[in-house]
Amino acid sequence: MTTNEARQLLPGLVRVRNRSEHGCDTAPRTIRQVVSSSSQAQEPETTTPGKAASADDVDTLEPDERVVPSWTESIAKQVTKTIGGPLGRHATIGRHWYWSPLRVVLVIACVTLAFAWLDKSPCIQEYRDGSGQMQLNWQADRQYVSFCYSDIVPLYGAERLDQPGMFPYKTSWTDNAGTPQAQVRHMEYPVLTGLFQWINAKLAQSWVQLASTTGFLPTALTVIVYFDFSALFLGLLWLITVWAVTRTARRRPWDAVLMAASPLVIVQAFTNFDAIATAFAAVGLLAWARKRPALAGVMLGLGAAAKLYPAFLLLPILLLCLRAGKLREGGRAVLATVVTWVVVNAPIAILYPSGWWEFFRLNTTRGADPDTVYNIISYFTGWQGFDPNLPANAAPAVLNAVTLVLFLVCCVGIAYLALAAPRRPRLAQLCFLLIAAFLITNKVWSPQYSLWLVPLAVLAIPRWRAVITWMVLDALVWFPRMAYYLETTLSSQHMPDRGLPQGWFLGMVIIRDLAVLGLCAWIVRDIYRPSKDLVRISGDDDPCGGFLEDAPDVFTLGRARRYAVAN
């Protein structure tokens, strides 16, 4: 059989059985690999598997180098039945004049973001009060009853964005004035996130003023227009995140559907401002994959100026660079990250040091959030916590130390895994493990933080059923959370209970944490058994790796060193 005949008869990604002394290997392989083994004697294949996939432009992939999920994922097979079934054997792949996997994924992401806005829309409704003034309709605890709560709405007033002349980090106010709990406050977010809020507030105020002047622009309460502007830009930033992950995935672009249609996006995309950081982090990983360490560092530095977690991604990069002898490239990324973060933060830190420090002060004095492992233990055991009877506005020093030590222990474990695994782990795998470790050991896991894991999960463990199961479970935590907050609010007002007790909420949190730990265990299994890693058995070494891809080991530990000596 010739190569062309085989390409007409075999799907682009099939399961073949390779007889060996260990039995049969049913790992998915591209048609190029199947053809190469079946017609080697007649027509030797000159292009090695994954060669085209290493190109920067994924559009250069040939049809037989693409992974088609409707042939490999049972969920995709079922979904495609509504549109005619899985891709046919004789289908033309990658030649449509307009539609590409990237564009289809972005359209799906737009639809999901529209549902995300509709999910929050009950919380941006107006009503006319007894004096005839328009008010935001959060009557009868609507934000909890309708499950539409968003930090964006109350922060417009809480961060004094509604005040004339307000500027983040310069403007201050006093909470609980005249009481022992009095505290001078400033904008509580990192610099880029604070400026993002301020710009949207100015846009909203200008829009409302222009609408009232001209009379033909649609308008609403300023806080509602502020939410809409914020949602618009956060949606665009999430689309950038999806774009970057799709480009990074290379021969597996359809895996990005998992994040484009994620239920977590519907629930959390507009709960807070975390899409800013996810966009910079995803673009930073894409830049690293394209061997542009300085640009990767700039993106991660900007991400760290919005939320600190993108800076954590430097640790996996440095560990893998150490193993591959690429510390120079890793050092360039670290330097660019530090310089960028300093350039963004220095003007605010110099001009308004108290305001700039507010983010760090608040996170230092913050106690354990309801959905953390520490609160779970406290609730079910009656434990009073590491810092009982803490004075107002005092930092929980023991809790802070414990969370730091636990996270550092996880970092050491991840470092050993990076250097001791028989084969160098993929960058996305270590990134997911690190961020998951931070969230599980941290004293704060705000609901929108789960968005941090979504792009990394798609790149680290593209197993659709497992990832979708985790995302659904994580999204479902939102509903008992709102019911618990409703109960807490009503109890404080001595009103009849209409919510759920905390135990229901914490039960879902435990299930979510177990789901994340399950993904971590799966990733560790794939690291130690690369033959089970779907990314590697389809032809790629590490799509995120950049300089690391296919690089030989230079420095290893333990098992990896013994494995290298034996071979």
C-alpha positions in Angstrom: 0.0 0.0 0.0 1.4 3.5 -0.9 1.5 6.4 1.5 -1.3 8.2 -0.3 -3.6 5.1 -0.3 -3.0 4.7 3.4 -3.9 8.4 4.1 -7.2 7.9 2.3 -8.1 4.9 4.4 -6.8 5.8 7.9 -8.1 8.5 10.2 -5.8 11.4 11.2 -5.4 10.0 14.7 -6.1 6.3 15.3 -5.3 3.7 17.9 -2.8 1.1 16.6 -1.4 -1.9 18.3 2.3 -2.2 18.4 3.4 -5.7 19.2 6.3 -5.8 21.7 7.6 -7.8 24.5 5.3 -5.9 26.8 2.2 -6.7 24.8 0.1 -4.1 22.9 0.4 -0.4 23.1 -2.9 1.3 22.3 -1.6 4.9 22.5 -3.0 7.3 19.8 -0.7 8.0 17.0 -0.9 10.4 14.0 -1.5 9.0 10.6 2.0 10.0 9.6 3.4 7.6 12.2 1.1 4.8 11.1 1.9 5.3 7.4 5.6 5.5 8.2 5.6 2.1 10.0 3.3 0.4 7.4 5.1 1.5 4.3 8.6 2.0 5.5 10.0 -0.6 3.1 8.3 1.0 0.1 8.4 4.7 0.8 10.6 5.8 3.7 9.1 8.8 5.5 11.5 11.8 5.3 9.6 13.9 7.8 9.8 12.9 11.4 6.8 13.0 13.6 6.3 16.4 15.2 8.7 18.2 12.8 6.0 20.3 11.3 4.4 20.7 14.7 7.5 22.4 15.9 6.9 25.3 13.6 5.8 28.6 15.2 2.8 28.8 12.9 0.3 26.0 13.6 -1.3 26.6 10.2 1.7 24.8 8.7 0.6 21.6 10.2 -0.4 19.0 7.6 -3.8 17.2 8.1 -2.1 14.0 9.3 -0.3 15.9 12.0 -3.4 17.3 13.7 -5.1 15.6 16.7 -8.8 15.3 16.0 -10.8 15.0 19.3 -13.9 13.6 17.7 -11.8 10.5 17.0 -10.0 10.3 20.4 -12.3 11.8 23.1 -15.7 10.2 23.9 -17.2 13.5 24.9 -16.2 15.1 21.6 -17.7 12.1 19.8 -21.0 12.6 21.5 -21.1 16.3 21.0 -20.3 16.1 17.3 -23.3 13.8 16.7 -25.5 16.9 16.8 -23.7 18.3 13.9 -23.3 15.2 11.7 -21.0 13.1 13.7 -17.2 12.7 14.0 -14.9 14.0 11.3 -15.0 11.7 8.3 -12.1 9.6 6.9 -12.0 11.6 3.6 -12.6 15.0 5.2 -10.4 17.9 4.0 -8.6 19.3 7.1 -7.0 22.7 7.5 -8.0 24.1 4.1 -11.1 26.1 4.8 -10.8 29.6 3.5 -12.0 31.2 6.7 -12.8 28.8 9.6 -9.9 27.4 11.5 -9.7 25.7 14.9 -8.6 29.0 16.4 -11.6 31.0 15.0 -14.1 28.3 16.0 -12.7 28.2 19.5 -12.9 32.0 19.8 -16.5 32.0 18.6 -17.3 29.4 21.3 -15.5 31.6 23.9 -17.6 34.6 22.8 -20.8 32.6 23.3 -19.6 31.4 26.8 -18.7 35.0 27.7 -22.2 36.1 26.7 -23.7 33.6 29.1 -21.3 34.8 31.7 -22.6 38.3 31.3 -26.2 37.0 31.4 -25.3 35.1 34.6 -24.4 38.4 36.3 -27.2 40.5 34.7 -29.7 40.1 37.5 -27.3 42.0 39.7 -27.1 45.1 37.4 -30.8 45.9 37.4 -32.4 49.2 38.4 -35.5 50.2 40.3 -37.1 53.5 41.3 -37.2 54.2 45.0 -39.9 56.0 46.9 -38.4 59.4 46.2 -38.2 58.7 42.5 -34.5 58.1 42.4 -33.0 55.2 40.4 -31.2 52.7 42.6 -29.3 49.5 42.1 -31.6 46.6 42.7 -29.9 44.4 45.3 -33.1 44.3 47.4 -33.9 41.1 49.4 -30.3 40.0 48.9 -30.8 39.6 45.2 -27.0 39.1 44.7 -27.2 35.8 46.6 -30.7 34.6 45.7 -30.0 35.0 42.0 -26.4 33.7 42.3 -25.2 36.7 40.4 -22.8 38.3 42.9 -19.8 40.1 41.5 -17.1 42.0 43.3 -17.0 44.5 40.5 -20.3 46.1 41.5 -19.7 46.8 45.2 -16.0 47.7 44.6 -17.1 50.8 42.6 -18.2 52.4 45.8 -15.9 50.5 48.3 -12.8 51.6 46.5 -14.1 55.2 46.2 -14.1 55.0 42.4 -17.3 57.0 42.4 -15.8 60.0 44.1 -14.6 63.0 42.0 -10.9 63.4 41.9 -10.2 59.9 43.2 -6.9 58.3 42.1 -5.9 54.8 43.2 -3.3 54.6 45.9 -3.5 58.3 46.5 -7.0 58.5 47.8 -7.5 57.1 51.3 -10.4 56.7 53.7 -11.0 55.3 57.2 -13.1 52.1 57.8 -14.9 51.8 61.1 -14.0 55.4 62.0 -14.3 56.2 65.7 -14.0 52.6 66.8 -11.1 50.5 68.0 -11.3 48.7 64.7 -10.6 52.0 62.7 -8.2 51.4 59.8 -6.9 53.8 57.1 -7.6 52.2 53.7 -6.4 52.5 50.1 -7.0 50.7 46.9 -6.4 47.1 47.8 -5.4 45.6 44.5 -2.0 45.4 42.7 -1.1 48.4 40.5 -2.4 47.2 37.1 -5.6 45.9 38.5 -6.2 49.1 40.4 -5.5 51.3 37.4 -7.8 49.0 35.3 -10.7 49.7 37.7 -10.0 53.4 37.7 -9.9 53.7 33.9 -13.2 51.8 33.7 -14.7 54.1 36.3 -13.7 57.2 34.3 -15.0 55.6 31.1 -18.4 54.9 32.8 -18.7 58.4 34.2 -17.8 60.0 30.9 -20.4 57.7 29.1 -23.2 58.7 31.5 -22.3 62.3 31.2 -22.2 62.2 27.4 -25.5 60.2 27.4 -27.2 62.8 29.5 -25.9 65.6 27.4 -26.7 64.2 24.0 -29.8 62.3 24.9 -29.4 59.5 22.3 -26.9 57.1 24.0 -28.3 54.3 26.1 -27.5 54.8 29.7 -28.0 53.5 33.2 -26.7 54.0 36.7 -23.0 54.7 36.6 -22.2 51.6 38.6 -24.0 49.5 35.9 -22.1 51.2 33.1 -18.9 50.6 35.1 -19.7 46.9 35.3 -20.4 46.7 31.6 -17.1 48.4 30.6 -15.2 46.1 33.0 -17.0 43.0 31.6 -16.2 44.1 28.0 -12.5 44.5 28.7 -12.3 41.4 30.9 -14.0 39.4 28.1 -11.5 40.7 25.6 -8.7 39.7 28.0 -10.1 36.2 28.3 -10.3 35.9 24.5 -6.6 36.7 24.5 -6.1 34.0 27.0 -7.9 31.5 24.8 -6.0 32.7 21.7 -2.6 32.2 23.4 -3.5 28.7 24.7 -4.8 27.6 21.3 -1.6 28.8 19.7 0.6 27.2 22.3 -1.3 23.8 22.0 -0.1 23.4 18.4 -1.2 20.1 17.1 -4.0 20.0 19.7 -5.8 23.3 19.2 -9.2 21.8 19.8 -8.2 21.2 23.5 -8.8 24.9 23.9 -12.5 24.2 23.6 -12.3 23.1 27.2 -11.5 26.6 28.4 -13.6 28.4 25.7 -16.7 26.6 26.9 -15.7 26.2 30.5 -18.6 26.4 33.1 -16.1 28.2 35.4 -15.9 31.0 32.8 -19.7 31.4 33.0 -19.7 31.6 36.7 -16.4 33.4 37.4 -15.3 35.4 34.4 -16.9 38.6 35.7 -16.7 37.9 39.4 -13.5 39.8 39.8 -10.6 41.0 37.6 -8.5 37.9 37.3 -8.7 37.7 33.5 -6.1 40.4 33.4 -3.5 38.1 34.9 -4.6 35.0 33.0 -4.1 36.9 29.7 -0.6 38.0 30.6 0.4 34.6 31.9 -0.9 32.8 28.8 0.8 35.1 26.4 4.0 34.8 28.5 3.9 31.0 28.1 3.3 31.4 24.4 6.2 33.8 24.1 8.4 31.3 25.9 7.2 28.5 23.6 8.3 30.7 20.7 11.7 31.1 22.2 11.3 34.7 23.1 12.4 34.8 26.8 12.5 38.6 27.1 9.0 39.0 25.8 7.9 36.1 28.1 9.4 37.9 31.0 7.7 41.2 30.1 4.3 39.4 30.0 4.9 37.6 33.2 6.0 40.8 34.9 2.9 42.6 33.7 0.8 39.7 35.0 2.5 39.9 38.4 1.7 43.6 38.5 -2.0 42.5 38.2 -1.9 39.4 40.3 1.2 37.8 41.8 0.6 34.3 40.5 2.1 34.7 37.0 5.5 35.4 38.7 5.3 31.9 40.2 5.6 30.4 36.7 9.2 31.4 36.6 10.1 28.6 39.0 9.1 25.8 36.6 10.9 27.6 33.8 14.1 27.9 35.9 13.9 24.3 37.1 13.6 22.9 33.6 16.3 25.3 32.3 18.6 24.0 35.0 17.9 20.4 33.9 18.4 21.2 30.2 21.4 23.5 30.7 19.5 26.6 29.5 19.9 28.8 32.5 20.9 31.7 30.3 17.6 31.8 28.6 15.7 31.3 31.9 17.7 34.1 33.4 16.7 36.5 30.6 13.1 35.7 31.3 13.5 36.3 35.1 15.4 39.6 34.5 12.7 40.8 32.1 10.0 39.9 34.6 11.7 41.7 37.5 12.5 44.8 35.4 8.9 45.0 34.1 7.4 44.6 37.5 9.6 47.3 39.0 8.9 49.7 36.1 5.2 49.3 36.6 5.2 49.5 40.4 8.0 52.0 41.1 6.1 55.2 40.2 3.1 54.3 42.5 5.4 53.0 45.3 7.5 56.2 45.2 4.6 58.7 45.0 2.1 56.9 47.2 4.0 54.3 49.3 1.2 53.7 51.8 -1.3 53.1 49.0 1.0 50.9 47.1 1.7 48.8 50.3 -2.0 48.3 50.9 -2.2 45.1 48.8 0.6 43.5 50.8 -0.7 44.8 54.1 -4.2 43.4 53.5 -3.0 40.0 52.4 -0.7 39.8 55.5 -3.5 40.7 58.0 -6.2 38.6 56.2 -7.4 35.5 58.0 -8.3 32.1 56.5 -11.1 32.4 53.9 -14.2 30.2 54.2 -13.2 27.9 51.4 -9.7 26.9 52.6 -8.4 23.7 54.1 -7.8 25.6 57.4 -11.4 26.7 57.7 -12.6 23.2 56.8 -10.5 21.7 59.6 -11.8 24.3 62.0 -15.4 23.8 61.1 -15.5 20.0 61.4 -13.2 19.7 64.4 -13.9 22.8 66.4 -10.3 23.9 66.2 -9.8 27.6 66.9 -7.1 28.1 64.3 -3.4 29.0 64.6 -4.1 32.4 65.9 -7.0 32.4 68.3 -8.2 35.6 70.0 -6.4 37.8 67.5 -6.7 41.6 68.0 -8.4 43.6 65.3 -6.3 44.4 62.3 -3.5 42.2 63.6 -1.7 39.8 61.2 -2.2 36.0 61.9 1.5 35.4 62.1 1.3 31.6 62.8 -1.1 31.1 59.9 1.0 33.1 57.6 4.1 31.1 58.5 2.3 27.7 58.1 1.0 28.6 54.7 4.4 29.8 53.6 6.2 26.7 54.9 3.6 24.3 53.3 3.9 26.1 49.9 7.7 26.0 50.1 7.6 22.3 50.9 5.4 21.8 47.8 7.9 23.9 45.8 10.7 21.6 46.9 8.7 18.5 45.9 8.0 20.0 42.5 11.7 20.9 42.1 12.7 17.3 42.9 10.1 16.1 40.4 11.4 18.4 37.7 15.0 17.2 38.2 14.5 13.5 39.1 11.8 12.3 36.7 13.1 9.8 34.1 12.2 12.2 31.4 12.0 16.0 31.6 8.5 17.1 32.6 6.6 19.4 30.3 6.5 23.1 31.4 2.7 23.2 31.6 2.6 20.2 33.9 4.9 21.8 36.5 3.0 25.1 36.2 -0.3 23.4 37.0 1.2 21.6 39.9 2.7 24.8 41.3 -0.4 26.9 41.1 -2.6 24.1 42.4 -0.2 23.7 45.4 -0.4 27.4 46.0 -4.2 27.5 46.0 -4.6 24.4 48.2 -2.0 25.5 50.8 -2.9 29.2 50.8 -5.1 30.9 53.3 -7.2 32.4 50.5 -8.9 30.7 47.6 -11.3 33.2 46.2 -13.7 31.6 43.8 -12.3 33.4 40.7 -8.8 32.1 41.5 -9.9 28.8 39.8 -9.6 30.6 36.5 -5.9 30.5 37.0 -5.9 26.8 36.6 -8.1 26.6 33.5 -5.5 27.5 30.8 -2.8 25.4 32.6 -5.1 22.4 32.9 -5.8 22.5 29.1 -2.1 22.5 28.4 -1.0 20.1 31.1 -3.5 17.3 31.0 -5.7 17.4 27.9 -8.0 14.6 29.0 -11.4 16.0 28.3 -13.5 14.0 30.7 -11.2 14.6 33.7 -10.8 18.3 33.0 -14.5 18.9 32.4 -15.4 16.9 35.6 -13.2 19.2 37.6 -14.5 22.4 36.0 -18.1 21.4 36.6 -17.4 20.5 40.2 -15.5 23.7 40.8 -18.3 25.8 39.2 -20.9 24.1 41.3 -19.2 25.3 44.5 -20.6 28.8 43.6 -24.2 27.9 44.4 -23.8 26.6 48.0 -21.4 29.5 48.5 -24.1 32.0 47.7 -26.6 30.1 49.8 -24.2 30.1 52.7 -23.5 33.9 52.3 -27.3 34.4 52.2 -27.7 32.5 55.5 -24.9 34.5 57.1 -26.4 37.8 56.0 -29.9 36.9 57.2 -28.6 35.6 60.5 -26.8 38.9 61.1 -30.1 40.7 60.5 -32.1 38.3 62.7 -34.2 37.4 59.8 -35.7 33.9 58.9 -33.1 31.6 57.5 -33.5 30.9 53.7 -29.9 29.8 52.9 -27.7 26.7 53.6 -25.5 26.0 56.5 -21.8 26.2 56.1 -21.3 22.5 56.1 -23.0 22.1 52.7 -20.7 24.7 51.2 -17.6 23.2 52.7 -18.6 19.7 51.5 -18.5 21.0 47.9 -15.2 22.7 48.6 -13.8 19.3 49.8 -15.0 17.7 46.6 -13.4 20.5 44.5 -10.1 20.1 46.3 -10.1 16.4 45.8 -10.8 16.9 42.1 -7.8 19.3 41.8 -5.6 16.8 43.7 -6.8 14.1 41.3 -5.6 16.1 38.4 -2.3 16.7 40.1 -1.9 12.9 40.7 -2.7 12.3 37.0 -0.1 14.7 35.9 2.5 13.2 38.2 1.6 9.8 36.7 2.1 11.2 33.2 5.5 12.6 34.2 6.8 9.3 35.5 5.1 7.4 32.7 5.5 9.5 29.5 4.0 6.8 27.4 0.6 7.8 29.0 1.1 11.5 28.3 -1.4 12.3 25.5 0.7 15.3 24.3 3.9 13.3 24.0 2.5 10.2 22.4 0.9 12.3 19.7 4.3 13.6 18.6 5.3 16.6 20.6 8.0 16.7 23.3 6.8 20.0 25.0 4.7 22.5 23.1 5.4 25.1 25.8 9.0 24.2 26.1 10.6 26.6 23.7 14.4 26.2 24.2 13.6 23.2 26.3 11.9 21.1 23.7 14.0 18.0 22.7 16.9 19.4 24.7 19.2 16.7 26.3 19.5 16.6 30.1 22.5 18.3 31.6 21.7 18.2 35.3 19.5 15.6 36.9 18.9 14.0 40.3 18.1 10.6 41.7 16.1 8.4 39.4 16.7 10.5 36.3 20.5 10.3 36.8 20.3 6.5 37.3 18.1 6.3 34.2 20.6 8.3 32.1 23.5 6.2 33.3 21.7 3.0 32.4 21.0 4.2 28.9 
